[in-house]
């Protein structure tokens, strides 16, 4: 609730960052963030990543443009690597930056750092919806007034995209096999 009030307080402030700049938010692991191992619960990472992306949208001025254009950014896929744990009361930063875009998605990189060490790394791809339908990124960029082309996607993101395509084919193949088996059982 308090964070939403902070967001509203930024409504008339000019952007402090460009679209492809990294924005960092300082945080601390609280008692409501931990699990039985007394470290940051894996679900709470996503909360902090949401806050960092919101901070990025605020700092770049994109949030208010998206709201005005009724563009809703929605996470389509997320890849996360837990490298070092974040313990109770430990201070850390979480950063967000846009690393590129393709025809359909906007790609974010997010990092959790503590004491100068990488603790968690994530890539995320986001679809931009308008009236419930995914919009091409070129259209979204035009509506938002973004004229600079996105940087080329880094190699790990390209490999991740290949893996997602393979995973999608595998999942649909499994569904088709299950449906065929189910139809045989009903005959």
PyMOL commands that set and color helices and strands:
alter all, ss='L'
color gray80, all
select helices_A, chain A and resi 2-9+31-33+42-60+62-68+137-144+155-186
alter helices_A, ss='H'
color red, helices_A
select strands_A, chain A and resi 23-28+71-82+91-101+106-114+117-130+133-134
alter strands_A, ss='S'
color yellow, strands_A
deselect
rebuild
show_as cartoon
